[in-house]
Amino acid sequence: MDKIKVLIADDHEMILDGLRLLLEQQEDIEVIAESYNGSEVLSAIEKVEELDVAILDINMPEKDGIETTQEIKKKFPEVKVLILTMYNRKEFIKNLMEAGTDGYILKNSGKEELVKAIRSLAKGEPYFGKEITKTIMKSYQKNKIFDSPLDIELTEREKDIIKLVAEGLSTQEIADQIFLSAHTVNTHRRNILNKLNVKNSAGMIRYGIQTGIVRDFDL
């Protein structure tokens, strides 16, 4: 079995040690590089032969998480970026999503969610923790502006998937809940993104909020 190759970055050695020990317990994950700042992250990626996921904090010396994410996406677009931080602020989330981050979870989320996020990103699925999704939704409710028309025709199945994405479910969890294959759910997700002309799950959620598709999520 090919392991998910991961880089971890944080300016606190204790955090790096904890992450490494936690991830080394997973049979399908391998930590192949560690960095203390954004510049080291970029140098490390250049040196490794293969990298699946880079786990970054927002506050790092020399280059912060936002700038580092931008450069990773520009130079190494195949590498998925997961932000692991204590900050749950809409400004950070917005800037990082615009930079191209693939996932964002809080440091207090627990090891199960961290591993789940890594596995999701390795499969090409974005992952935003539930608390992050709540922050995104609250922000969008206050600023009800959507770039595309709000009368786009969606199927009932597509609407169901938007609701479940807003609840923070992964593709496999959505598939299990509505009795479809993960492949079929991924196809629906791609179709929704294309119809709405958005790039990621956050755009999908934003449309759902502003059209009333997403209403009952516990904010």
C-alpha positions in Angstrom: 0.0 0.0 0.0 1.4 3.4 -1.0 1.5 5.7 2.0 0.3 9.3 2.0 3.5 11.4 2.1 3.2 14.4 4.4 5.2 17.5 5.3 4.5 19.2 8.6 5.4 22.8 9.4 5.1 24.8 12.6 7.5 27.2 14.3 7.0 25.3 17.6 9.2 22.2 18.0 6.7 20.7 20.5 3.9 20.9 18.0 6.1 19.3 15.3 7.1 16.5 17.7 3.4 15.9 18.6 2.3 15.8 15.0 5.0 13.5 13.9 4.3 11.0 16.8 0.6 11.1 16.0 0.9 10.6 12.3 3.6 7.8 12.7 0.8 5.8 14.4 -1.1 5.7 11.1 -0.2 2.8 8.8 -1.1 4.8 5.7 0.7 8.1 6.5 4.4 8.9 6.3 6.0 12.1 7.5 8.8 12.8 5.1 9.7 16.4 5.9 9.5 18.9 8.7 9.9 22.7 8.6 9.9 25.6 11.0 9.0 28.4 8.6 7.6 29.1 5.2 10.9 29.3 3.4 11.9 25.9 4.7 8.6 24.5 3.5 9.3 25.5 -0.1 12.9 24.3 0.0 11.8 20.9 1.5 9.2 20.4 -1.3 11.9 21.0 -3.9 14.1 18.3 -2.3 11.6 15.5 -1.9 10.7 13.2 -4.8 7.0 13.1 -4.0 4.7 14.9 -1.6 0.9 14.5 -1.2 0.0 16.9 1.7 1.7 19.9 3.3 0.3 20.7 6.8 0.9 24.4 7.6 0.2 26.8 10.5 -0.8 30.4 9.6 1.7 32.1 11.9 5.2 31.0 10.7 8.4 33.1 10.4 9.8 34.5 7.1 6.7 33.4 5.1 3.3 33.0 6.8 0.8 30.3 6.0 -1.0 32.4 3.4 2.0 33.4 1.4 3.4 29.9 1.7 0.2 28.4 0.4 0.2 30.8 -2.6 3.7 29.8 -3.5 3.0 26.1 -3.1 0.0 26.3 -5.4 2.0 28.3 -7.9 5.1 26.1 -8.0 3.8 22.7 -6.9 0.1 22.6 -7.8 -0.1 18.9 -7.2 0.6 19.3 -3.5 -2.5 19.6 -1.3 -2.3 22.2 1.5 -4.0 21.6 4.9 -4.0 24.5 7.3 -3.8 23.4 11.0 -4.1 26.4 13.3 -5.8 27.9 16.3 -7.3 30.7 14.3 -11.0 30.5 13.4 -11.3 34.0 11.9 -13.2 34.7 8.7 -10.4 37.0 7.4 -7.8 34.2 7.6 -10.2 31.6 6.1 -11.1 33.9 3.3 -7.5 34.8 2.5 -6.4 31.2 2.6 -9.2 30.0 0.4 -8.3 32.6 -2.1 -4.7 31.4 -1.9 -5.9 28.0 -2.8 -5.8 26.0 0.4 -7.5 22.5 0.1 -8.4 22.1 3.8 -8.6 24.0 7.1 -9.0 22.6 10.6 -8.4 23.8 14.1 -5.6 22.5 16.4 -8.2 21.5 19.0 -10.1 19.3 16.5 -8.5 16.0 17.7 -6.4 13.4 15.9 -9.3 11.7 14.3 -10.3 14.8 12.3 -6.7 15.5 11.4 -6.2 12.0 10.0 -9.6 12.3 8.2 -8.6 15.6 6.6 -5.3 14.2 5.4 -6.9 11.2 3.8 -9.6 13.3 2.2 -7.0 15.7 0.7 -4.9 12.8 -0.5 -8.0 11.5 -2.4 -8.4 15.0 -4.0 -11.3 15.9 -1.8 -11.2 19.3 0.1 -11.8 19.2 3.8 -13.0 22.0 6.1 -13.7 21.3 9.8 -17.1 21.8 11.1 -16.2 24.9 13.1 -14.6 26.4 10.0 -17.7 25.6 7.9 -19.8 27.4 10.5 -17.6 30.5 10.3 -17.8 30.5 6.5 -21.6 30.2 6.7 -22.0 33.0 9.2 -19.8 35.3 7.0 -21.9 34.5 3.9 -25.1 35.0 5.7 -24.0 38.6 6.6 -22.7 39.3 3.1 -25.3 37.8 0.7 -23.5 38.4 -2.5 -23.1 35.6 -5.1 -21.3 36.1 -8.3 -23.5 33.8 -10.4 -27.3 33.9 -10.9 -29.3 32.4 -8.0 -31.9 30.7 -10.2 -29.5 27.9 -11.5 -31.4 24.7 -12.0 -30.2 21.9 -9.6 -31.6 18.5 -9.2 -33.0 17.4 -5.8 -30.0 15.0 -5.5 -27.6 17.9 -6.1 -29.4 20.0 -3.4 -29.1 17.1 -1.0 -25.4 17.0 -1.6 -25.0 20.7 -1.0 -26.8 20.3 2.4 -24.5 17.4 3.4 -21.4 19.3 2.3 -22.5 22.2 4.5 -22.6 19.7 7.4 -19.0 18.9 6.9 -19.4 15.4 5.6 -16.8 13.8 3.4 -17.6 12.3 0.0 -17.6 8.8 1.5 -19.9 9.8 4.4 -22.3 11.5 1.9 -22.2 8.4 -0.2 -23.1 6.2 2.8 -25.9 8.5 3.8 -27.7 8.7 0.5 -26.8 5.2 -0.7 -24.6 6.1 -3.7 -21.0 5.2 -4.6 -18.3 7.7 -3.7 -17.6 8.0 -7.4 -21.2 9.0 -8.1 -21.1 11.6 -5.3 -17.8 13.0 -6.8 -19.5 13.3 -10.2 -22.4 15.1 -8.6 -20.0 17.5 -6.8 -18.2 18.3 -10.0 -21.4 18.9 -11.8 -22.6 21.3 -9.0 -19.3 23.2 -9.1 -19.6 23.6 -12.9 -23.2 24.7 -12.8 -22.6 27.3 -10.1 -19.3 28.3 -11.6 -17.4 28.1 -8.3 -14.1 26.5 -7.4 -14.7 24.8 -4.1 -17.0 23.6 -1.4 -17.2 27.0 0.2 -18.7 28.5 -3.0 -21.2 25.7 -3.0 -22.2 26.3 0.6 -22.4 30.0 -0.1 -24.9 29.4 -2.9 -26.9 27.0 -0.7 -27.2 29.6 2.1 -28.3 32.4 -0.2 -30.9 30.3 -2.0 -32.3 28.7 1.2 -31.1 25.2 0.3 -29.0 25.3 3.5 -31.2 26.4 6.4 -31.1 24.0 9.3 -27.4 23.8 9.9 -26.7 24.4 13.6 -24.9 27.7 13.8 
